[in-house]
């Protein structure tokens, strides 16, 4: 997996390319944690080049959501591939991870 980070004022953008799976997922969580500085209001994950996402990758997306919500930032999953939307829909995570504000949805 390859991650490219851009911090643009109040928005942090991370381009994710390759597989979000066991062995690579921690890098995404670490990258998001690194860009969550004071003043960052949004984290945008560009998933255009995401090739695959397994259950550990889903777990990483949940961790990223928790990190951004606790920092008061909004998580955006931009350019989601169809295969990711399908997995998110089947697991009941699509609405949770794409809700309008972090406070709108809380997972146990």
N, C-alpha and C positions, 0 to 999 in steps of 0.2 A: 504494500500500500504506500502511496506517495501523498503527502500532505503539503499544501502550499498555503501559507498564512499571509493575510494582508490586513493591517489595522488602519482603518480609514475613519478617523475621528471617533464617533460614538458607535461605529459598526466594525465588527471583526468578521472577516471573511476567511473561510477555510475551504479550499478545493480538495476534495477527496477523490483519489484515483486508485483503482485496483480493488482488492478484496478487503472487506471489513469483516474480519474473522479472527478466530483464536490465533494469538501470536502477533496480531497487529492492532487489535482494538484499544489496548492501553495507550498507544501512541495518539489516537484521536482524543481520548479523554485528557491526556497530558497537554495536547495542543490547545484544546479549548480552555483548560485551566490557565494556561500561560497567557492567553489573550484577554482573560477576564480581569481587566484593570479597572480602577475607578473611572467612571464616565462611560464605560462601554454599555450601551443600552440594547444592542442586538448582536447576536452571533448568527451568521448566515453560513450554513454548510452547503457548498455547491456539490451536489451529488451526480452531476452529469456523467462523470466517468467511473461511477461505482459499478463494479462488475459483479459483485457477489456480497451477500450479507448473511451470516449464519446467526445462530442464537446468541453467541458471544458478542457479535456485532450489534444485535438488538439490545443486549444488556448495556453495551457501551453508549448507544443512543439514549437509553434511559438515564444513565449516569450523567451524560452531557446535559440532558434536560434538567436534571436535579441541580447540577452545577450552575447553569445559567439562571434558573429560577431563583436559587438562593442568592445569587449575585444581583438580582433585580433586572436581569437582561432577558430579552425575548429570543427564543431559538427559532430559526427558520430553516426548514429543510427544502432548499431550492433545487429545482431541476431533478426531482426524484424519478428514477427509472421505474418503469412499469413493474418490474419484478420486486422492487422494494415496496412499492405501494401495495402490491398483492400480499406480501408477507405482513406488512403493518396492518392491513385490513383484516387478515385472517386471525391475527393475534389480538385484535382489539386496540392496537396502539396508534392507528392512523390519526384518529381524532385527538387523542391525548397528546401526541407529539406535535400536532399542527394546530392546536387550539389558539385562539386569538391572544390570550394572555396567560402567563404561567399560573395565575391564581384561579383561572376558570376550571381547572381540572386537577385533581389530586389523586394520586395512586397510593394505595395502602402500603 
